[in-house]
Amino acid sequence: VDPRLGLGLLANQQRPLGDYLADAYTGTGEVRELQLPDNTRVSLNSRSALDIQFTPDERRLYLRSGEILVETAHGDTRPFLVVTAQGSLRALGTRFLVRREGEATRLIVLQSAVAAQPQAQPDERVIEAGSQVLMRRDRLGEGAPAPLGADAWSHGMLVADNERLADLLGRLDDYHTGYLSMDPRIADLRISGSFPLRDSAQALAALPPSLPVRIERYTDWWIRVVPAER
């Protein structure tokens, strides 16, 4: 099989050993909700790993990999921080998403605000509700509107809004056990809709009615999306 036909998704099935040593982690297709000692609620998306450290002076989460949805509790005056390899995010009484993306961290603020500080920068920038930003170790990117349905995964759904098919399949692969690939000729097709994450077969079956594609199943483990036959 031509390796160019894959989405690079097989490598995504592999995880650092350290993820399994984290205080909390999820497997492929698993979403887990935690209630922290201060009553903050944290949801871990598929393939995520998180360390939790509460001290008398602060509440700190370290996101090793993946994505979390945080809804901070009221009544605790200690700072609440989410830290990654790229910097720290200080909650300002809020609901927000944090996602590791390679050598960057994406922050999506759903309610209130979050103060973001890259590791190599001395100053914070406050990101308001309805906005997202990409944080690298030495800088924050430009703010942009939060994507539609960014937290839908916490309810078992994935929302696409005029999204490239290649990007949608990349996200679906986080919940798919096995090898999901596609023909590169259909990578730039655009699609909108809602897809169930707990049943990847059902999600993929929703593609052909909307796009000129078909689903090839070589085995239960290997699925490929290709152009529809003319």
PyMOL commands that set and color helices and strands:
alter all, ss='L'
color gray80, all
select helices_A, chain A and resi 3-5+11-13+17-21+152-155+165-175+184-186+200-205
alter helices_A, ss='H'
color red, helices_A
select strands_A, chain A and resi 24-25+32-35+41-44+49-54+59-65+67-71+80-84+87-91+95-101+104-111+113-118+125-128+131-136+139-140+144-145+157-164+179-182+190-196+213-217+222-227
alter strands_A, ss='S'
color yellow, strands_A
deselect
rebuild
show_as cartoon
